[in-house]
Each structure stands twice: as C-alpha cells, then as structure tokens.
Amino acid sequence: MNRKTGISKINLGEKIFGIIERIRQERPLIHNITNMVAMNDSANIILAIGGLPVMAHAQAEVREMVRVAGALVLNIGTLTSEQIDSMIVAGEEANNLKKPVVLDPVGAGATHLRTESALRLQERIKIDIVRGNHAEVSILAGLKGSIKGVESVGSGKNAVEIGQSLARRHNQVVIITGKKDIVTDGKTVIEINNGSPMLGTITATGCMVTSLIATFAAVWDDYIMASTGALVCFGLAGEKAAVKAQGPGSFKVNLFDEVYNLNEEIICKGLKVNIYEL
C-alpha cells in the first residue's frame, strides 16, 4: 500500500458520530432479507444505533417495502430459491430508486447453491457494498476460499488485493472482516483494528454488522465512510462489552447496550484506523 493519509482521529471520530446523530434524527427503515439465525439480532442492532428494522421476505411485498426503506440488506445465510428470487426483485427495485444495497454472501464457497446464488446476485443487481469474511469475498472475486460451514478457515491471497480487485470490477465498496477489517473502494484502503475476540463467541456478529453498515449507508451516501463508521462503532462496542462480560451471554447483552450508548468521546478516543490512498 502507498501513502498513509494524515486525517486525525478527532476529525474521523467527529464525522462518524455525525452519521450516528443523523441516524438518530432520521430513524431510517432498513429492509432486511436475511437469515433465520441472525434475524432477531440484526433487528436489535439496528434499533440500538437508532434505525428501524423490517424483515420482509415475501416476493409479493418486497417492492413495496423497498420503496419506503432507506437501505436494503441481502443476506444468504439460510437461503432458499424463493428467497433468492425475492432478493433479486427487491434489489432491482432498490437500484431503480437509487437506494443502497448491501450484500452479505454468508457461506459462499461452502456449497454450490451458496456460491451460485451469491454470484447471481452480483450479476443481476448493482450491489453498493459487499461485506464478508476472507473466503466469502475471495469466492466473489473468482478465487478459491477455504470455508468450513459458513466460517472462513484460511487466509490465502492478500485481503487488500482481493478487496481492491472486486471493488474495481463492480464499482462497489468491499469489506473483508476478520481480526482486522479492511474497507476499500478500489483506491482508498481503510484498516480498522477495533474489536474483541469475544465477538467470535456468539453467532450472527457478521450479520449484525452488515445490518449496521446498511443503517449508516441509509443516511450517508459516501459508502466507504458509512462502512468505516459502522465497523468502528461495532468494534468499539465489542471492546467495551468484553470488559463487562462474564461470558458469551452477558457479552451479547452488553454489546447491544454499548452500541446504544455510543457517543462522540468514546469514538474519538477509541477508534483504531489507518487510511491509505493508493
């Protein structure tokens, strides 16, 4: 990577909190076509940051729901053929209305159905933001990824190179989450080091952060900044929740509380971000 930018933590933190304030003022409706495992948690994380969730999957109503939503989440975690059809209908309507579409290709590479469905969504819909683990994003980029169930178990090719390649090909923001998170639009690369190992002890954290990203994108059309803000906030909340937690159960409860209680001081003091211009 080339030059690291000189943007200050204070300026970035203020901008991120400004997005949160807009979310809290506008209360955007976030339309999630998502999986059964994560549905409740995704709804609650949207509420915690200040948005409003809706989980509408039926093809007969998704166009109507997209029209009143601020953003659309497509998550293939517990996919069916009917659900994929609904995603395409909803995604095409969101494209027509120029509303942000966020794709979470859960488990792409684990089975032919998941891989083909994720690729089909990329082909049929203009996806504005993709969020996945290293293996899932590698599959979308046309590379091999190592998946066990829906979890990434290998590293392989450099995450930055994979993200840049996919972002440039589809003119989208690509996010690869892991021990450190990478956000890129193909030119700018943002490295986020907030988070806690405790996030790996509960299910649906990736799905939750995808819904959080969509909430930020609903009110902020600079999608690389919206994505960075959501990831920083989720990571910081994870760090603070881990300090209070006695195990996975209390960690999960505290995670929602910490997202709800985020303020400008917490963000400015706690964010761990490097920004590179290529």
Backbone torsions as a table, in degrees:
resi	resn	phi	psi	omega
1	MET	NA	153.7	-177.2
2	ASN	-92.3	-140.3	-168.2
3	ARG	-62.6	133.2	172.3
4	LYS	-82.4	134.0	-177.7
5	THR	-75.9	160.8	-177.8
6	GLY	-96.4	15.0	-179.5
7	ILE	-60.9	136.5	-175.2
8	SER	-86.0	156.7	176.4
9	LYS	-61.0	-38.0	-178.4
10	ILE	-62.2	-49.5	-178.5
11	ASN	-61.5	-43.5	-179.8
12	LEU	-66.0	-43.5	179.0
13	GLY	-61.5	-41.3	178.3
14	GLU	-63.2	-39.9	180.0
15	LYS	-66.0	-42.8	179.2
16	ILE	-62.4	-44.3	179.9
17	PHE	-66.9	-31.1	175.4
18	GLY	-61.2	-35.8	176.6
19	ILE	-67.3	-41.9	178.1
20	ILE	-60.0	-43.2	179.1
21	GLU	-60.6	-38.8	178.3
22	ARG	-66.3	-40.3	176.2
23	ILE	-58.5	-46.6	-177.4
24	ARG	-65.4	-30.5	179.0
25	GLN	-79.2	-44.1	-172.6
26	GLU	-87.7	-23.3	-179.3
27	ARG	48.7	60.4	-177.1
28	PRO	-65.0	143.0	174.5
29	LEU	-85.1	125.8	-178.4
30	ILE	-110.8	116.6	-178.5
31	HIS	-88.0	115.3	-179.9
32	ASN	-109.1	120.0	163.6
33	ILE	-104.7	97.3	-164.3
34	THR	-135.2	-171.6	-172.2
35	ASN	-97.1	157.5	-174.4
36	MET	-66.6	-29.0	-179.4
37	VAL	-68.2	-41.0	-170.7
38	ALA	-100.1	-5.3	-167.9
39	MET	-56.6	-49.8	-177.7
40	ASN	-64.9	-44.2	-179.0
41	ASP	-66.4	-39.2	178.5
42	SER	-63.9	-41.2	177.5
43	ALA	-61.8	-42.7	-176.5
44	ASN	-71.6	-32.0	178.7
45	ILE	-71.1	-34.7	175.3
46	ILE	-63.8	-44.1	177.5
47	LEU	-62.6	-39.8	-176.8
48	ALA	-62.6	-36.4	-179.1
49	ILE	-83.6	-16.2	176.3
50	GLY	121.0	-0.5	178.5
51	GLY	-89.9	-176.2	178.7
52	LEU	-125.3	124.1	-178.3
53	PRO	-94.4	149.6	167.1
54	VAL	-141.1	137.3	-179.6
55	MET	-116.2	88.0	-177.8
56	ALA	-115.7	117.6	-173.3
57	HIS	-112.0	-21.7	-174.0
58	ALA	-68.1	130.1	-177.4
59	GLN	-58.1	-31.4	-177.2
60	ALA	-66.7	-18.4	-176.3
61	GLU	-119.9	-7.1	-170.7
62	VAL	-67.3	-35.3	177.7
63	ARG	-59.7	-46.5	-179.4
64	GLU	-62.1	-39.7	-179.1
65	MET	-69.7	-39.8	178.9
66	VAL	-59.7	-35.0	-176.9
67	ARG	-62.6	-28.6	-179.0
68	VAL	-102.9	-1.4	-178.4
69	ALA	-90.6	159.6	175.7
70	GLY	-93.2	-21.5	179.9
71	ALA	-160.7	161.5	-178.1
72	LEU	-125.3	130.0	174.7
73	VAL	-107.4	129.1	174.3
74	LEU	-116.2	114.8	-174.4
75	ASN	-129.1	119.8	-172.3
76	ILE	-96.8	25.3	-173.9
77	GLY	-59.3	-41.4	176.7
78	THR	-127.5	62.3	-169.2
79	LEU	-75.4	153.3	168.9
80	THR	-133.9	164.3	179.3
81	SER	-62.7	-36.2	178.7
82	GLU	-65.4	-38.5	-179.6
83	GLN	-66.9	-40.6	178.0
84	ILE	-61.6	-41.6	177.1
85	ASP	-60.3	-41.7	177.4
86	SER	-63.5	-39.8	178.8
87	MET	-61.1	-41.4	-179.5
88	ILE	-66.0	-43.8	178.2
89	VAL	-61.5	-47.0	-179.7
90	ALA	-65.1	-42.5	-179.3
91	GLY	-63.9	-41.1	178.4
92	GLU	-64.6	-38.4	177.6
93	GLU	-66.9	-41.6	177.1
94	ALA	-61.4	-41.3	176.3
95	ASN	-59.8	-45.5	179.9
96	ASN	-59.4	-35.2	-177.5
97	LEU	-93.9	2.1	-179.8
98	LYS	56.6	44.8	175.5
99	LYS	-104.8	143.1	-174.7
100	PRO	-64.4	138.0	177.5
101	VAL	-117.3	126.5	-178.9
102	VAL	-117.0	125.1	-178.6
103	LEU	-107.4	131.1	171.8
104	ASP	-117.0	100.8	-174.9
105	PRO	-83.9	62.3	-172.4
106	VAL	-56.6	122.7	175.2
107	GLY	74.3	10.9	175.6
108	ALA	-55.5	130.0	-175.3
109	GLY	101.6	-19.1	-179.2
110	ALA	-77.0	-36.8	177.9
111	THR	-140.3	161.8	177.6
112	HIS	-62.5	-39.1	-178.7
113	LEU	-60.8	-46.3	-179.2
114	ARG	-65.1	-44.4	-179.0
115	THR	-62.9	-49.4	-178.5
116	GLU	-64.1	-37.1	-179.8
117	SER	-67.9	-43.3	179.0
118	ALA	-62.5	-44.1	179.5
119	LEU	-66.7	-37.2	178.7
120	ARG	-63.8	-41.1	178.0
121	LEU	-63.2	-40.8	177.6
122	GLN	-62.7	-35.7	-177.3
123	GLU	-76.8	-37.3	-172.4
124	ARG	-87.7	-24.7	-172.3
125	ILE	-124.3	146.1	169.5
126	LYS	-80.2	104.0	178.8
127	ILE	-87.4	125.3	-178.9
128	ASP	-83.9	-36.6	-177.5
129	ILE	-139.0	131.5	172.8
130	VAL	-113.8	131.4	174.3
131	ARG	-128.0	121.2	178.3
132	GLY	-155.3	176.3	173.3
133	ASN	-82.4	178.9	-173.9
134	HIS	-56.9	-45.5	-176.2
135	ALA	-68.6	-42.5	-179.0
136	GLU	-62.3	-45.0	-180.0
137	VAL	-68.9	-34.6	176.3
138	SER	-59.4	-41.0	178.9
139	ILE	-62.2	-45.2	179.4
140	LEU	-63.6	-29.6	180.0
141	ALA	-83.1	-0.7	178.2
142	GLY	87.7	16.6	179.5
143	LEU	-110.4	170.6	177.0
144	LYS	-85.5	137.7	175.3
145	GLY	-127.8	151.1	-178.6
146	SER	-101.1	114.9	-175.6
147	ILE	-123.8	135.4	170.7
148	LYS	-122.8	110.6	-170.8
149	GLY	70.1	-114.4	174.0
150	VAL	-120.2	14.4	-178.3
151	GLU	-104.9	143.1	176.1
152	SER	-77.6	131.9	-178.5
153	VAL	-122.8	5.1	179.4
154	GLY	-137.9	163.6	179.8
155	SER	-103.2	-61.8	176.9
156	GLY	70.1	-143.0	-174.8
157	LYS	-61.0	149.8	-178.7
158	ASN	-50.4	129.6	-176.4
159	ALA	-62.1	-37.6	-179.5
160	VAL	-62.8	-45.2	-179.9
161	GLU	-62.3	-42.9	179.4
162	ILE	-63.0	-47.6	-179.6
163	GLY	-61.8	-43.8	179.0
164	GLN	-62.4	-43.7	-178.5
165	SER	-60.2	-47.2	-179.1
166	LEU	-67.9	-40.8	-179.2
167	ALA	-62.0	-43.0	-179.5
168	ARG	-68.6	-38.5	-177.1
169	ARG	-64.4	-38.6	-174.3
170	HIS	-111.7	4.6	-179.2
171	ASN	52.9	58.5	-176.2
172	GLN	-142.6	167.5	171.7
173	VAL	-89.7	131.4	-179.7
174	VAL	-117.3	133.0	-179.9
175	ILE	-122.2	126.5	174.1
176	ILE	-115.2	113.5	-177.4
177	THR	-99.0	147.8	-179.3
178	GLY	-178.8	-146.4	177.3
179	LYS	-59.1	-37.8	166.5
180	LYS	-125.9	148.9	-177.5
181	ASP	-100.8	139.4	178.1
182	ILE	-115.9	130.5	175.6
183	VAL	-124.3	129.4	179.2
184	THR	-149.4	147.8	170.6
185	ASP	-108.1	12.6	-178.4
186	GLY	100.8	-20.3	178.0
187	LYS	-117.1	-64.0	175.8
188	THR	-78.5	139.0	174.9
189	VAL	-123.3	126.6	178.8
190	ILE	-117.2	127.3	-179.6
191	GLU	-109.2	123.4	-177.1
192	ILE	-116.6	126.4	-176.0
193	ASN	-113.9	16.9	174.0
194	ASN	-80.5	151.5	178.9
195	GLY	141.9	179.3	-178.8
196	SER	-147.5	145.2	174.1
197	PRO	-58.2	-22.7	179.5
198	MET	-64.0	-23.2	177.7
199	LEU	-61.8	-24.2	178.7
200	GLY	-83.5	-1.6	-178.2
201	THR	-95.2	-5.7	177.1
202	ILE	-126.4	154.4	-179.4
203	THR	-83.2	160.4	170.2
204	ALA	77.2	10.3	179.9
205	THR	-66.2	-37.9	176.6
206	GLY	-63.3	-42.5	179.1
207	CYS	-65.3	-38.3	177.8
208	MET	-62.1	-45.9	-177.5
209	VAL	-67.7	-31.1	174.6
210	THR	-61.8	-44.4	177.9
211	SER	-66.6	-33.7	176.5
212	LEU	-66.2	-42.2	177.1
213	ILE	-58.5	-44.6	179.3
214	ALA	-62.0	-36.1	179.1
215	THR	-65.1	-42.7	176.4
216	PHE	-64.5	-43.8	-177.9
217	ALA	-66.2	-25.2	-179.6
218	ALA	-64.9	-25.3	-176.9
219	VAL	-116.5	-3.2	-174.3
220	TRP	-140.6	109.4	-171.3
221	ASP	-85.0	2.9	166.6
222	ASP	-86.6	93.6	-167.9
223	TYR	-70.6	-25.5	177.3
224	ILE	-71.1	-36.4	176.6
225	MET	-72.8	-40.7	177.8
226	ALA	-59.8	-43.5	-179.7
227	SER	-65.5	-43.3	179.0
228	THR	-61.4	-44.3	179.7
229	GLY	-60.2	-44.5	-179.8
230	ALA	-63.6	-43.0	-178.6
231	LEU	-67.7	-41.4	177.1
232	VAL	-60.8	-47.0	-177.7
233	CYS	-63.6	-42.7	180.0
234	PHE	-66.8	-42.1	178.8
235	GLY	-64.2	-44.1	177.8
236	LEU	-62.5	-43.2	178.1
237	ALA	-61.0	-38.5	176.6
238	GLY	-63.0	-41.7	178.7
239	GLU	-62.1	-47.5	-177.2
240	LYS	-69.5	-37.1	178.1
241	ALA	-65.3	-37.1	-178.3
242	ALA	-64.1	-34.1	179.6
243	VAL	-63.2	-35.9	-176.4
244	LYS	-89.5	-18.1	-170.2
245	ALA	-77.2	148.6	172.3
246	GLN	-106.9	-1.2	179.8
247	GLY	170.6	-176.1	-176.5
248	PRO	-59.2	-36.7	-177.6
249	GLY	-64.4	-51.9	179.7
250	SER	-69.5	-29.5	176.3
251	PHE	-60.5	-44.9	-177.7
252	LYS	-63.1	-43.6	178.2
253	VAL	-61.6	-46.3	-179.2
254	ASN	-65.3	-31.0	180.0
255	LEU	-59.6	-46.7	178.9
256	PHE	-63.6	-41.0	179.3
257	ASP	-62.3	-41.9	-177.2
258	GLU	-69.3	-36.2	173.7
259	VAL	-62.7	-44.2	-179.1
260	TYR	-61.0	-36.4	-173.1
261	ASN	-96.1	10.2	179.4
262	LEU	-59.7	138.5	175.0
263	ASN	-137.9	176.6	-174.4
264	GLU	-63.1	-40.4	-178.5
265	GLU	-63.8	-45.0	179.2
266	ILE	-59.1	-44.1	-176.8
267	ILE	-69.5	-47.8	-177.1
268	CYS	-63.3	-38.2	-178.7
269	LYS	-78.6	-30.8	-169.4
270	GLY	-101.2	-16.0	-173.6
271	LEU	-67.2	142.8	-180.0
272	LYS	-127.5	92.2	-170.4
273	VAL	-135.7	137.0	168.5
274	ASN	-119.2	135.7	-179.3
275	ILE	-119.9	128.4	-178.8
276	TYR	-121.7	136.1	173.2
277	GLU	-105.0	126.3	-174.6
278	LEU	-101.9	NA	NA
